[in-house]
Amino acid sequence: MAETTENDVMKIAIIGLANAGKTSIVKTVRKTYHIGQTIQSPKPTKSVQRTIFKIFGDNAIIWDYGGQDEYRAAYLEKPERFLSDIHYLFFVIDIQDPKSFDQSLNYFSDAYDFIHEHTPQLIVSIMFHKMDPKIAKTPEIKERVIKLKRKFGAILVNREVGYYETSVFDALSLLTSISLPILGDLPIYNKISVLFANYAIRNSVDYMNLTVDNLLELGKFRIYRKDQEFLEASMEFYKEFGNLEIDSKIRSYNFEGYRFIIVQGKSEEYDYTLNVAHPLSVGLEMPTEESLNQILREINDLFVEYHPLLN
């Protein structure tokens, strides 16, 4: 069997200035979902850190590009070496640092000029990062987002682009922003999301998501009426998640006013994890094991139905 090279795998690039928060994004997702293998590129490409994982059995690599001046210069001087064969481009901009906006836009424009010419099917996502819950709804931040979208739009002429507001204080937003550009156009994503919405309404659930390959979200439901309370509880829980041993099909943990339920699922082709968050409120019945098993059966049916589209 021929050895797999990096040219044979899906390349996901995370690019931005130094201190934009790129590495924290990768580390947060890796810590929460325990993915892949991280390797430091050998010289002279030590400015790029790569994380290897699989998407529906196919190899993929996240490239985390260092944002220091000398590294950015190296990428732009030798773009065929650093910026070629990118399938998904995530550009990260620090929404809390307006002084960096012009430099970020110039860097994005220079990198994009090469990347889009060599990758016609490129998918572009802009991540307005450090959009922490305490500032996300302020008029000043909203105005910054509006102006930045206009400026990015002027560069990204005739190309669809996804805009995402992210924060390491909301790890769930990071998961969604990485997953939607890669998997969100699959019909199964919407089907699973509708399935979760119906289940959540019947069972008073605040949050559900399905992760495949220990990284990507393939459907979710999230209620925002108690968003800050839920975020604080979920962040604290997932910090502890790495210390938990998931050795059975269904495990549940009471934490900070919520019951977090983790269900390990397996179809004929894929392993996946169902995550559920249910408030521990008086008068609310917990989701039953029978109802969770029914959800697994319906998910497996959808995997069978959409299997040809996942390969």
Rosetta blueprint (number, residue, H / E / L):
1 M L
2 A L
3 E L
4 T L
5 T L
6 E H
7 N H
8 D H
9 V L
10 M E
11 K E
12 I E
13 A E
14 I E
15 I E
16 G E
17 L L
18 A L
19 N L
20 A L
21 G L
22 K H
23 T H
24 S H
25 I H
26 V H
27 K H
28 T H
29 V H
30 R H
31 K H
32 T H
33 Y H
34 H L
35 I L
36 G L
37 Q E
38 T E
39 I E
40 Q E
41 S L
42 P L
43 K L
44 P L
45 T L
46 K L
47 S L
48 V E
49 Q E
50 R E
51 T E
52 I E
53 F E
54 K E
55 I E
56 F L
57 G L
58 D E
59 N E
60 A E
61 I E
62 I E
63 W E
64 D E
65 Y E
66 G L
67 G L
68 Q L
69 D H
70 E H
71 Y H
72 R H
73 A H
74 A H
75 Y H
76 L H
77 E H
78 K L
79 P H
80 E H
81 R H
82 F H
83 L L
84 S L
85 D L
86 I L
87 H L
88 Y E
89 L E
90 F E
91 F E
92 V E
93 I E
94 D E
95 I L
96 Q L
97 D L
98 P H
99 K H
100 S H
101 F H
102 D H
103 Q H
104 S H
105 L H
106 N H
107 Y H
108 F H
109 S H
110 D H
111 A H
112 Y H
113 D H
114 F H
115 I H
116 H H
117 E H
118 H H
119 T L
120 P L
121 Q L
122 L L
123 I E
124 V E
125 S E
126 I E
127 M E
128 F E
129 H E
130 K L
131 M L
132 D L
133 P L
134 K L
135 I L
136 A L
137 K L
138 T L
139 P H
140 E H
141 I H
142 K H
143 E H
144 R H
145 V H
146 I H
147 K H
148 L H
149 K H
150 R H
151 K H
152 F H
153 G H
154 A H
155 I H
156 L L
157 V L
158 N L
159 R L
160 E L
161 V E
162 G E
163 Y E
164 Y E
165 E E
166 T L
167 S E
168 V L
169 F L
170 D E
171 A H
172 L H
173 S H
174 L H
175 L H
176 T H
177 S H
178 I H
179 S H
180 L H
181 P H
182 I H
183 L H
184 G L
185 D L
186 L L
187 P H
188 I H
189 Y H
190 N H
191 K H
192 I H
193 S H
194 V H
195 L H
196 F H
197 A H
198 N H
199 Y H
200 A H
201 I H
202 R H
203 N H
204 S L
205 V L
206 D L
207 Y E
208 M E
209 N E
210 L E
211 T E
212 V E
213 D L
214 N L
215 L L
216 L E
217 E E
218 L E
219 G E
220 K E
221 F E
222 R E
223 I L
224 Y L
225 R L
226 K L
227 D H
228 Q H
229 E H
230 F H
231 L H
232 E H
233 A H
234 S H
235 M H
236 E H
237 F H
238 Y H
239 K H
240 E H
241 F H
242 G L
243 N L
244 L L
245 E L
246 I L
247 D L
248 S L
249 K L
250 I E
251 R E
252 S E
253 Y E
254 N E
255 F E
256 E L
257 G L
258 Y E
259 R E
260 F E
261 I E
262 I E
263 V E
264 Q E
265 G E
266 K E
267 S L
268 E L
269 E L
270 Y L
271 D E
272 Y E
273 T E
274 L E
275 N E
276 V E
277 A E
278 H E
279 P E
280 L L
281 S L
282 V L
283 G L
284 L L
285 E L
286 M L
287 P L
288 T L
289 E H
290 E H
291 S H
292 L H
293 N H
294 Q H
295 I H
296 L H
297 R H
298 E H
299 I H
300 N H
301 D H
302 L H
303 F H
304 V H
305 E H
306 Y H
307 H H
308 P H
309 L H
310 L H
311 N L
